[in-house]
């Protein structure tokens, strides 16, 4: 069934992440991923994530074999190139009748930077196994990663031009054509493009979930930088100024909350793209990345907790995940409650 035909009878939307969830997916590290040199370390972090998720909602683990975790989960035995479920996972639309559409977009390793054939096949496999509920929709002619978009659940999609217009994504499509495709497939009324902001060491060309997150009450949490000597300073200031120009559907400014920038973290001389914006919202909780920087970690936990009032705030040490240039949100994909 085409998106156009289905839209004639149903009001589909991309829910906000803080809406009730039915499940979270983790794609588990294994010896044939880039995690191989530090497999024990990253597995310990994934175990911690899995424990916190499974306390609050069902957990689906995609892995080549049983991972031996002590937490409660369902397993889908599938091989993978890597572990970034946010970017190869389904993007799920819902309607007011309790139905879902599982949009399967093309994942091509962030613009053909990395092998992705196995990851790109995961969605169809878990659908065929009955691990996810909803109508499967083939969107594989369009490259789109879950980490590159944010939704307020009310018809606004936030994204970054540096990612969606990056080479080897959807060329030769123009910005206008890409926006039209986003509005059609995601059933959104508008797209707000962020033109600045990039973290050194980021492989994604500037995913929005490392920079700006939408929260309840028309709140935007964003990464800021007050250190004029930091290489991020100028670009993040420009991003901040652009966010001030954004307006809600009702024409009002967004409430802006500036998250701190972690002090520079290096691995073998390479600066890593550490960010507090890459947090994960769960039923009743928010998992927030920490980096063994007690003052900044505490500030980030406080600000994120205030923006998501009523949820328990749980810090997860992400110094392992950041070595492969990601964090909590990148590792996970939530599915809305139907």
C-alpha positions in Angstrom: 0.0 0.0 0.0 1.5 3.3 -1.0 2.0 6.1 1.5 -0.2 8.4 -0.5 -3.1 6.0 -0.6 -2.9 5.2 3.1 -2.7 8.9 4.0 -6.1 9.3 2.3 -7.8 7.3 5.1 -5.5 7.6 8.1 -3.7 10.4 9.9 -0.2 9.1 10.4 2.5 10.8 12.4 6.0 10.3 13.7 5.6 10.3 17.5 7.9 12.2 19.9 10.3 10.0 21.6 8.9 10.8 25.1 5.5 9.2 24.1 4.8 5.7 25.6 7.0 3.0 24.1 6.4 -0.7 23.5 10.0 -1.9 23.1 13.6 -0.8 22.6 16.1 -2.5 20.2 19.8 -3.1 20.8 22.0 -4.5 18.1 24.7 -6.2 20.1 28.5 -5.9 19.8 30.3 -9.0 18.6 33.8 -10.1 17.4 33.2 -9.3 13.7 32.4 -5.6 14.4 34.7 -2.7 15.0 34.3 -3.4 18.7 36.5 -6.5 18.5 39.6 -4.9 20.1 37.6 -3.8 23.1 34.8 -6.3 23.1 34.7 -7.0 26.9 34.6 -3.3 27.7 31.8 -2.4 25.3 29.8 -5.5 26.3 29.9 -4.3 29.9 28.4 -1.0 28.8 25.7 -2.7 26.7 24.9 -4.9 29.7 24.3 -1.8 31.8 22.1 -0.3 29.1 20.2 -3.5 28.8 19.6 -3.7 32.5 18.2 -0.2 32.7 16.0 -0.6 29.6 14.6 -4.0 30.6 13.6 -2.6 34.0 11.1 -0.4 32.3 10.0 -2.0 29.0 10.6 -5.0 26.7 14.0 -5.3 25.1 14.8 -6.8 21.7 18.4 -7.8 21.1 19.7 -8.4 17.6 22.9 -10.6 17.7 24.5 -13.5 15.8 24.0 -15.7 18.9 22.7 -15.6 22.4 24.5 -12.9 24.3 24.3 -14.5 27.7 22.9 -11.4 29.3 21.3 -11.8 32.7 18.5 -9.4 31.8 15.1 -10.3 30.3 15.0 -9.9 26.5 13.9 -11.5 23.3 16.6 -12.4 20.8 16.6 -12.1 17.0 19.6 -14.2 15.8 20.9 -12.1 12.9 24.4 -11.1 11.9 25.4 -7.4 11.6 28.1 -5.2 10.4 27.9 -3.0 13.4 25.7 -2.0 16.3 24.1 1.4 15.6 20.4 0.5 15.9 19.3 4.1 15.8 20.5 4.4 12.2 19.5 1.0 10.7 16.3 0.5 12.7 12.8 1.0 11.6 11.3 4.5 11.9 7.8 4.0 13.1 4.7 6.0 12.4 1.4 5.7 14.4 -2.2 6.8 14.0 -5.0 7.4 16.4 -6.5 4.0 15.8 -3.5 2.1 17.4 -1.9 1.0 14.1 1.7 1.4 13.1 3.7 1.7 9.9 7.3 0.4 9.9 9.3 2.5 7.5 12.4 0.7 6.3 14.8 3.3 4.9 18.2 2.6 3.3 21.1 2.6 5.6 24.4 2.9 3.6 27.0 3.3 6.3 26.6 7.1 6.7 27.3 7.9 3.0 29.1 4.7 2.1 31.9 5.2 4.7 31.5 1.7 6.2 30.1 -1.7 5.3 26.3 -1.8 5.9 24.8 -4.6 3.8 24.0 -6.8 6.9 22.7 -3.9 8.9 20.5 -2.8 6.1 18.8 -6.2 6.0 18.0 -6.4 9.8 14.6 -4.7 9.6 13.1 -7.1 7.1 14.4 -10.0 9.1 12.9 -8.9 12.4 9.6 -8.1 10.6 9.5 -11.5 9.0 10.1 -13.1 12.4 7.2 -11.2 13.9 9.4 -9.3 16.4 7.9 -6.0 15.5 4.2 -5.0 14.9 2.8 -2.9 12.1 2.7 -2.6 8.4 6.0 -3.0 6.6 6.8 -0.1 4.2 9.6 -0.3 1.8 11.5 3.0 1.7 14.8 1.5 0.6 15.1 3.9 -2.4 15.9 6.7 0.1 18.8 7.0 2.5 17.7 8.1 6.0 19.1 7.4 9.4 17.1 7.6 12.6 19.7 9.8 14.3 19.4 12.4 11.6 15.8 13.4 12.5 13.9 14.6 15.5 10.1 14.8 15.8 7.9 16.8 18.2 5.0 14.4 17.5 2.9 17.2 16.2 4.1 17.5 12.6 7.5 19.2 12.9 10.7 17.4 11.8 14.1 18.8 12.8 17.2 17.8 10.8 20.6 19.1 9.7 21.5 20.2 6.3 25.1 19.0 6.7 23.9 15.4 7.1 21.0 15.1 4.7 22.8 17.0 1.9 26.1 15.2 2.5 27.7 13.3 -0.4 26.6 9.7 -1.1 23.3 10.0 0.6 20.5 11.0 -1.8 22.2 12.8 -4.7 21.3 14.2 -7.1 18.2 15.2 -5.1 18.0 18.9 -4.1 17.2 20.2 -0.6 13.7 20.9 -1.7 13.2 17.4 -3.1 14.6 15.8 0.1 12.3 18.0 2.2 9.3 17.0 0.1 10.2 13.3 0.6 10.6 13.7 4.3 7.2 15.5 4.6 5.6 12.7 2.5 7.2 9.7 4.1 7.1 11.0 7.7 3.6 12.6 7.3 5.0 15.9 8.6 3.8 19.4 8.0 7.1 21.1 8.0 10.9 20.5 8.3 13.2 22.8 10.3 16.7 22.7 8.9 19.7 23.4 11.2 22.6 24.6 9.1 25.4 24.6 11.7 26.9 22.3 14.3 29.4 19.5 13.8 31.4 17.6 16.4 35.0 16.8 15.6 35.3 13.0 15.0 31.7 12.5 14.0 31.2 10.0 11.3 27.6 10.9 10.6 28.1 14.3 9.0 26.2 16.0 11.8 23.3 13.9 13.1 20.9 16.0 15.0 20.8 13.6 17.9 24.3 14.7 18.8 23.4 18.4 18.6 19.8 19.3 19.3 16.9 17.4 20.9 13.3 18.3 21.2 11.6 17.9 24.6 8.1 18.5 26.0 6.7 22.0 26.2 8.4 23.2 23.0 11.8 22.9 24.5 15.0 22.5 22.5 18.1 21.1 24.3 21.2 21.9 22.5 25.0 21.6 22.8 26.7 24.8 23.6 30.3 25.9 23.8 31.5 28.9 25.8 35.2 28.3 25.4 36.4 30.6 22.6 39.6 28.5 22.2 37.6 25.3 21.4 37.4 24.4 17.8 33.6 24.0 18.1 33.0 27.5 19.5 32.2 29.5 16.3 30.0 26.9 14.6 28.0 26.1 17.7 27.4 29.8 18.4 26.0 30.1 14.8 23.7 27.1 15.6 22.6 28.7 18.8 21.7 31.9 16.9 19.7 30.0 14.3 17.8 28.1 17.0 16.7 31.5 18.4 15.0 32.2 15.1 12.9 29.0 15.1 9.2 29.2 15.9 6.6 26.7 16.9 3.6 25.9 14.9 1.8 28.6 16.9 4.5 31.2 16.0 6.2 31.3 19.4 9.9 31.0 20.1 11.1 27.6 21.5 12.4 27.4 25.0 16.2 26.9 24.6 18.2 24.9 27.1 22.0 24.9 26.6 23.7 21.6 27.6 27.4 21.8 28.5 30.1 20.6 26.1 32.2 17.8 27.6 35.8 18.7 28.0 37.8 17.3 25.1 38.3 13.5 25.1 41.0 11.9 23.0 41.8 8.4 21.9 45.2 7.8 20.3 45.4 11.5 19.6 42.0 11.7 18.0 39.3 13.9 19.5 36.1 12.0 20.1 32.6 13.5 19.5 31.4 13.4 23.1 28.0 15.0 23.7 25.3 15.0 26.3 22.6 15.5 23.7 22.7 11.8 22.8 20.5 10.7 25.6 17.8 8.0 25.5 14.2 8.5 26.7 12.4 5.4 28.1 9.1 4.8 29.8 9.6 6.6 33.1 13.3 7.4 32.7 16.0 9.1 30.7 19.4 7.5 30.2 22.1 10.2 30.0 25.6 9.7 28.7 28.4 10.6 31.2 32.1 10.9 30.7 33.8 10.9 34.1 33.6 14.7 34.3 31.6 15.0 37.5 30.8 18.7 37.3 29.7 18.7 33.7 28.0 15.3 34.0 26.0 16.6 37.0 24.9 19.7 35.1 23.8 17.7 32.1 21.8 15.3 34.2 20.1 18.2 36.0 19.2 20.0 32.8 17.9 17.0 31.0 16.0 15.8 34.0 14.3 19.2 34.3 13.3 19.2 30.6 11.8 15.7 31.0 10.1 16.3 34.3 8.7 13.2 36.1 11.3 10.8 34.7 14.1 9.1 36.6 17.4 10.4 35.3 20.1 7.6 35.1 23.7 8.3 34.1 25.5 5.7 31.9 29.3 5.9 31.6 29.8 6.2 27.8 33.6 6.5 27.6 33.6 3.1 25.9 30.9 3.9 23.3 32.5 7.2 22.4 35.6 5.4 21.2 33.6 4.3 18.2 32.2 7.9 17.9 28.7 7.3 19.2 26.7 7.3 22.5 23.4 6.0 24.0 20.9 7.2 21.5 23.0 6.0 18.6 23.0 2.4 20.1 19.2 2.1 20.5 15.9 2.4 18.6 12.6 2.7 20.4 9.2 1.5 19.2 6.0 3.4 20.1 3.3 1.8 22.2 0.3 0.9 20.0 
